[in-house]
């Protein structure tokens, strides 16, 4: 068919429009939304490259990639723990072991170098104390009542998986802000110095110790699953021909690689929850409801810079917002329907209570499943090992509390 001058110009120059209108008309709204999300992702990256630098643009894209992977592989720490305690299914824990094993192999030698391509790199090595134990326990309960951990809450909210997750996120931010205001209370609780396994055993020794811990996790998940279910669910490495979701192990490997890329670009591992008290404090300051700049939490030299600079210059904020957009992109890409139905009263209360426990627990407990557990373990920090124990205890209790709020225990 002869297109004429306009047609010859239109189709080569506007491939996105041609792609949209070549699809089945029943999917047209989804395709338009997908194109808008994709263009927004690229546009924000370009703006960051011009206003800040290329590194910030790449950090933004990393956050988007993390959200896309979390959605496509349905990676859920809360879901993995709930499946283990409620049904004896340990496949999620074994996927985590693969993720942690790859991450620690990448992280420890790199952190040992001190810098990569002139970029200083450091791990997350935090003290171990009462606040960490209590915070991890509260966070574990909050995971099950709120419906997800920090990453799970963000990607579920971004993908439109229920308004309940937005309630969890709101309570998460509010409680994290309150914990920042309450710093003079919990910062005085007893603690031990930070312990780096690499400093004590060397890199090779730290790797061996880490793999021993992962082997125990793997073995425990197999024993429990065999005793409760009679067989062990295998990890699937290949995707079914027509499946829209990725195998869980793909997500585990991708998260390890993306966390390592974060270490190289940001100079520290992947973190999420440090942005939440920042957002809440900025909101209080903007609406003249409080003056967080004088809170001891923000007077700490390690946090002052984050509070004073614009939000769009905060690396954690960029990755968190990018994670939500990446999850939205993944949902549109895979054709998943959004759910904007209003939650019932009891599930809503569970979200608000769970989000509150998540926010307060994350701030006093040195982070969440990502910064404390995933990134802490990958950094060879003993606090990552300690954090997961009370967090699992909290998840166990949270699973048993779910029916009280009208939520399924499975």
N, C-alpha and C positions, 0 to 999 in steps of 0.2 A: 504494500500500500504506500502511495506517495504521501509523505508527511508534510512536505513544504518546508520553507525556511524555519518557521516557528517550531514545527515538530522536530526537525533535525537538531535544533538548539535545545529544545525542552528535554528530550529523553536522555541525551548524554550528560547534560548538566544537572539534571534532577533525578538521579537514580533512586533516591529515597522515595520520592513521590511516585515514580513508576512502580517500585516494589509494593508500596501501599495499595495502589489501585489494581495491581495484578492479582491480589488475593481474593479469596472467597468473600463476598460482601457481608456475610454473617460475622466475619472476624474483623471487619473494617474498623470499628471503634477501638478494638484491642490493638490493632496495628498502628493506628494513629497515636494512641497513648504510648506505645512502645517507641515510636519514632520521636515523640516529644521528650520522653525520658532519656533516650540515647543522646539526642541533641543537647539536652540540658547538661548531661554528664560531660560531654565534650566542651560545651560552652563555658562551664565553670572551670574546667581544667585550663582552658585557654586564658580566661580572665586571671586565674591565679598565676599563670606563667608570666603574664604581663605586669600584674600589680605586685607580685612577690618575687618568686623565682621558679625555675623549672622543678626544683626539688619539692616545693610545696604542691605543685600541680601533680607530680607523680605520687605524693603521699595521698592526695585526694583520690586519685585513680586506684591506689591500693585499697583504700576504704571501700570503694565501689566494688572492686573485685572480691573482697572479703564478703560483702553482703550477697553478691551473686552466687558465690560458692556455698555459703550457708543455706541459701534458699534452694538451690538446685540439688544439693546433696542431702537436704533436710537434716543438717547437723544440729543437734540439740543436746546440750549437756544435761539440762533438766529432764528431757525425755529419756536419755540414756540411763540416768540414775533412777528415774521412776520405773522404767522397764525392768531394771535389775531388782529393785526392792519389791515391786508389786507382782512381777511375773517370773522372776529368775532369769530373765534374758540378759546375757552379758555381752552381746555383740557390740553395743555402743562403747563399753569399757575397753574391749579389744581394739576397736578403731581408735580410741583415744591413746592406747598404748603405742600403736603404730605412729600416730601423729607426734607423740612426745619423743619416741625413739629417734625419728628423723630429725626433729627440731633440736634435740640435745646434741646430736652429731654435728649439726651445722653451727649451732650457737657457741659451744664451748671453745673450739679452736679460734673462732673469729673474735670472741670477747677477749681471749688470751692475747691476741695481737694488739689490742688497745685502740687501733684505728684501721680503717680500710679506705683507701683512696682519699686520704687526708681527713676523712670523716671520723671523729672519735666515736667509739661504740662502747656501750656499757650494758650490763645485764640488770635485771631487777633482783637485788639482794637486800631483803628487808629484815628487821629484827623480828624475833619470835617472843610474843608475850601474851598477857591475858587479853588484851584488846584484839589481837589477831585470832585467838581461839574463839572468843565470844562472837566476834564479827563474822567469822566463817560459819559458825553454827547458825546464827541468825540469817545469814545469807542463804544457807541451805534450806531452811524452812521457807524463806521467801521465794526461792526458785519454784517450789511446788505449788504454793498458794498463788503466786503471781503469774505462773504459766511459763516462766522462762528465766534464764539468767540475764546478764546485761546484754550479751550479743543476741540471745534469743528474743529478748524483748524488743530490741531495735529492729531486727530483721523481720519479726512478725508484724510489728507496727508498720514498718515501711512497705511490707507486702500486702497490707490490708487484711490481715488474718484476724479480724475481730476488733471491735472497739474496746474490748476488755484489756487488750495489750496496751492501748493508749492510756487507760486508767492506771495500769501498772507503771508505765513510764512516767506519768505525772507524779505519782506517789514516790517513785524511785528518786526523781530529781528533788522533790520537796524534802524527803528524809535525808538525802545526801547533804543538802544545804543545811538542814538542822544539825547534822553530825559535825559539819564544819564549824557551825556556831558553838557547838558543845565541846570543842576540842580540849578546853582546859580540864574537862572532867576525865575523858578517856585517855588522854595523852600521859596522865600521871600514873596509870596502872603499870604494875611491874612488867619488865621485859628483859630479855637476854639480847646480847649483841647479834648482829647479822652474821650468818655463817655461810661461806662459800665453799662448796665441796671441792672446787678446783684449787682453791688456796690451801686446803688441807691435804688433798690426795693427788694433786696434779691433774692435768686434763685427762690423761688415760685412766687414772684411778677414778676420777669423777664419772667418766663414761661407764666404767665397769659397775660402779655402785648404782648409777642410774638404770642400767639395763637389768641389774638384779632386782631393783624395785619394780620395774615394768614387767619382768618375768613373774614376780609374785602377783601383780595385778591380773595378768593374763591367766595364770593358773587358778587363782581364786574365782575368776569369772567362769572358767570352764567347769570347775568342781561344783559350784553352786548351780549352774545351768543344767549339768547332767543330773544332779540329785533332784532338782525340782521339775525338770521337763523331759528327762530321759535321753536327750540328745543335745548336741551343741550346734547351734545355727552357724553355718559357714559364712565367712566374709566373701562377698561377691565382688570379683574384680572386673567383670564385664557387664555392660549395660544391656538390658533387654532391648530387642530391636525397636519396639514402639514405645518404650518407657520415656517419659518426659523428665524423670528424676535421675540423678547420677547415683552410682553405687556409693555407699557410705565411705568406703575406703578411699575413693577418689577425693571426697571432701576432706578427709583426714590428711592426706598427702598434700593437697592444695593449701590447706590452712597452715601446715608447717612451712611450706615454701613461701607463702605470703607473709607469714610472721617473720621469717628470715629476711625477706626483702624489706620489711619495715625496720628491722634492726640496721640494715645497711643504709637506708635512706634517712630515717629519723634519728639514728644514733642510739636508739633504745628499742626494746621489744614492743609488741602490740599491747596497747592499753585502751580501756574504754571508760571506766567509771570516774576517772579523775576529772572528766569534763562535766559531770553532772552537778557537783557543788559549784563549779564555775558558772554554769548556766543559771542556776538558782540564785547565786549571789549577784550576778549581773542583772537579773530581773528585779531583784529587791532594790538594787541601787538605781536602776532606770525608773522605777515607779516611786522612788523616794520613800520606800517602806523601811529601809534600814541602811546602815553604812558599813557594809561588810569589809571595806578596806581597812578598818581598824580591828577586825577580828584577829586574834592571834594566829588562826589558821592561815590567813593570807599574808600575815607579816613574816611567816617563815620564808627565808630566802629562796628555798626551792620552789615556792608557789607564787611569790610576789610578781615575778615576770609574767606568768600566765594570766594573772588577774589584771595587770596593767595594759597588756597589749590587746588589740581588737580580736574578737572571737574568730574571725576568718584567718587570723594568723596563728591560731592554736592548732597544733598538729592533731591532738586527740579529737577536738571538735570536728575538724575536717574529716577525719576517718570515720567518726560516728555518723555524721550526716551522710557521708558517702556510702557507708554501709547500708543505710536505710534506702537510699536511691538505688544502690546496686541490687538490693532485695526486691524492690519494686520492679526493676528491669527484669530480674529473673522470673518474677511472677507473671509478668506480661509475656515474656519470651516463651514460657512453658504453658501459657494459656490457663493459668490457675485463676479461678474466680475470687474476687475480693469479697469479704464478708463484713458488712457494716451494720449488722444487726445489733440491737442494744442488748447487753447482758442482763440477766436477772439480778435481783437484789443481792442474793447470797454470793454468786460469782463476782459481782462488782465489789462487794465487801472483801472477798478473797484477794482481788486485784489490789485494792487500796492497802490492805494489811500486808500482803506479800510484797508490794512495791516499797512500802515503808521499811520492812525488814531488810529488803535488798539494799536500799539506799544507805541506811544507817550501818548495816553490816559491812558493806563494801568499803566505806570510808574508814571505819575504825579497824577493819581487818586487812588493810593494805591491798585492797582490790577485790576482784571477782574471779570467776573461772578463767578468765583470760589473763589478766595481769598477775594474779597471785598464783594460780595453779599452772596454767599453760606456760606463760612466759617465765614465771618463777622457777618451775622445774627445768625448762630449757636453759635458763641462766645458771643452773647448778646451785641454786640457793636452797638451803635447808627449809626455809619458810614455805616453799612450794609444797614440800612433802608434808609438813605439819598442817598446813592450811586445809588440805583435802580431807583429813580425818574428821575434824568437827563438822566440815561441810557435808560429808556423807551422813554423819549422824543427824544433822539438820534435815537433810533430804529424806531420811528414813521417817523422821517425825512428821515432816510436811506431807509425805504420801498418806500417812494415816489421818491427817487432819483434812485432807481434801474432801472426803464425803460430808464432813460437817458443813461445808460451804456449797454443797450440791455439785461437786466436781467428781469426775470419775477417778478412782484410785489407780486406773491403768492408763 
